[in-house]
Amino acid sequence: MSHGPSSLALESSASLFTKILHYTQRRNLPKGQSLHAHLIKTGSSSSCIYLSNSIVNLYAKCHRLLDAHLAFQEITNKDVVSWNCLINGYSQLGRPDSSLSVLKLFKQMRQQDENSHVLPNPHTFAGIFTAVSTLGEYYSFTGKQAHCLAFKLSYLNDLFVGSSLLNMYCKAGSRHLVDARKMFDEMPERNSVSWTTMISGYALLRRAKEAVGVFRMMLWEQGRGQDYVNEFVFTSVLSAIALPEFNPVGKQIHGLSLKNGFLWNVSVANATVTMYAKCGSLDDACQAFELSSEKNSITWSALITGYAQNGDCDKALKLFSQMHFCGMNPSEYTLVGVLNACSDFDALSEGKQVHGYLLKLGFEPQMYILTALVDMYSKCGNVSDARRGFDYLKEPDIVLWTSMIAGYVKNGDNENAMGMYSRMLVEGVEPNELTMASVLKACSSLAALEQGKQIHAHIVKHGFSLEVPIGSALSTMYAKSGSLHDGNLVFRRMPARGLVSWNSMMSGLSQNGRGTEALELFEEMLLEGTRPDYVTFVNILSACSHMGLVERGQNIFKMMSDEFGIEPRLEHFACMVDMFGRAGKLYEAKEFIESAANHVDHGLCLWRILLSACRNYRNYELGAYAGEKLMELSSQESSAYVLLSSIYSALGRLEDVERVRRLMNLRGVSKEPGCSWIELKSQFHVFVVGDQLHPQIVDIREELWRLRKQMKDEGYKPDFDPCLELGVIMD
């Protein structure tokens, strides 16, 4: 049998096609480029559409999309495979810019369809839906248009098209999850990818109950002979149930993954450690970590972050040190977890070491790392370094702005916090709930009611609800500023009142002398079924103290441990001593302090409260006793020495006055100058004792002199109490 020239050419094309496929599978770009050059030289590619398409596919699979595009443009009679090679090449990159290129190509393909009759096939739609899934909710309408076209061409029964479409709806946001579930339920055939995609869609939006429901459906179908279970399914469902209330379900799925032999897969092991850590079951997380046969940076990060998020920051830092000594390089997520642990642990020294380490690894320019660094420095009190990190970025995002504002608030620099917020608004950055809560805390600390009202207006303007944390912070601001009516209005309008909200309102009422209302609110809270914490009892005992309700306060103090199992802390003992002192029961207060020695390391705080009460009631003998107790405990607070010295002066014991002064000098205790401030017309005026810095100090002194003269002329005579003349005695 003879072979003509055409048969030889056909044989040669088949051989070349096989070679290109081989190079494509191995991603051997140099060999592929050499073969492409040979095809151009011989003119073989232009005469065979299969060879031309395979060249486009080679470059696309090697992520050389510019070369793929050039090869694509050289094809004269493009078929659907030509378009698919380029469309799927762009979609597999998974970047927003490449996904937009996919949509542009699809539009060109549809326009050419009118002339060349090139219709998209299932592979085309798989690429389109994959591209749209990376673009988010904004492009969901484009995805729906492609969905309609796929339906029109009867491609929805194709398993790959259905799975890609399902993935698109799952990633398009919560509004489209119903479309995803409808699509999933109507699929004539499902594989492990379909099940995993649906479970992951629920996991992405923290819909744990629905994710577990789909997982159970899958197990039921598997019992009928289908085999859908793989490592991706277990990874997805374990990620979905990373919530404390689903811990028992998580243990069951953990056992099932062990039974099916998937626990040795690193992704399943990592998901198991993460699930237990996020559920707060750190012992189980640690055990799963130890049993993991192949630990990677994600495994270490999961447990480190788990310790940090559950407040066990010391273990998080030790585990990071252990990871370093094991020779495992951390990822950016590991470093973020460690920096968060340093933030919560107030470990500035360790945080600086981690900063130096991540600089060495080249991680600092990353946004997540910079945000964690700013947060760490600000929470550890090093606001200047936090500000340097903030200023390093030309366009900081809202997370960085919020971290910086919160850092100023935590460190008591509320004026700078307000200034940062104003600057943020000028630069057009939209605040979030945490930003507003931090700014409201700054207003609370400054008692800046007018500015707080402006922030409230911003909250309304930006459409924030009164849920936690904004509702609590807003009611606290009004309460601390003395505007209890407005605070109560906010409190009552909150859709759900958490314990923080109740505590804030009770604190405001107590601090503004409305202890009876605070107690009534406490009773209301108990009736609604909200369980109090130690802060609640501090507020209520403080209310009893201000109202002189000694017997009621004693009953509440006992209730705290008897009914709610809350062990009294120093703050509660301080409230009780203050309550006895305000009621004039000074010796009962002394006995209470001495009995408290078995329960709390009280020392300085409680004796100082008693000393102040003794001054108010002019019980100088007991005051001297309390003051000497403070001297024995080496108090470093100047007020204790000043009070004791004034009491000895009132008793005529001048030798003891000199002894207290010498002791004060010996211990290096200096009297701190008094400071006060007032807000007038949205401006703060600060005054320190002996201060001459205020620009209107001459006018202020003249007005004070005029008022003092007017008081004297009208016959006012101030009461003299030697214990109140502290400045005279010590200066």
Secondary structure, DSSP 8 states (H G I E B T S, - for coil): ----HHHHHHHHHHHHHHHHHHHHHTT-HHHHHHHHHHHHHHTHHHH-HHHHHHHHHHHHHTT-HHHHHHHHHT-SS--HHHHHHHHHHHHTT--HHHHHHHHHHHHHHHHHHHHH-----HHHHHHHHHHHHTT-GGGHHHHHHHHHHHHHTT-TTSHHHHHHHHHHHHTS-GGGHHHHHHHHHH-SS--HHHHHHHHHHHHHTT-HHHHHHHHHHHHHHHTTT-----HHHHHHHHHHT-SGGGHHHHHHHHHHHHHTT-TTSHHHHHHHHHHHHHTT-HHHHHHHHHH-SS--HHHHHHHHHHHHHTT-HHHHHHHHHHHHHTT----HHHHHHHHHHHHHHT-HHHHHHHHHHHHHHT-TTSHHHHHHHHHHHHHTT-HHHHHHHHHHSSS--HHHHHHHHHHHHHTT-HHHHHHHHHHHHHTT----HHHHHHHHHHHHHHT-HHHHHHHHHHHHHTT--S-TTHHHHHHHHHHHTT-HHHHHHHHHH-SS--HHHHHHHHHHHHHTT-HHHHHHHHHHHHHTT----HHHHHHHHHHHHHHT-HHHHHHHHHHHHHTT-----HHHHHHHHHHHHHTT-HHHHHHHHHHHTTT---THHHHHHHHHHHHHTT-HHHHHHHHHHHHHTT---HHHHHHHHHHHHHTT-HHHHHHHHHHHHHTT------EEEEEETTEEEEEETT---STTHHHHHHHHHHHHHHHHHTT------GGG-HHHHH-
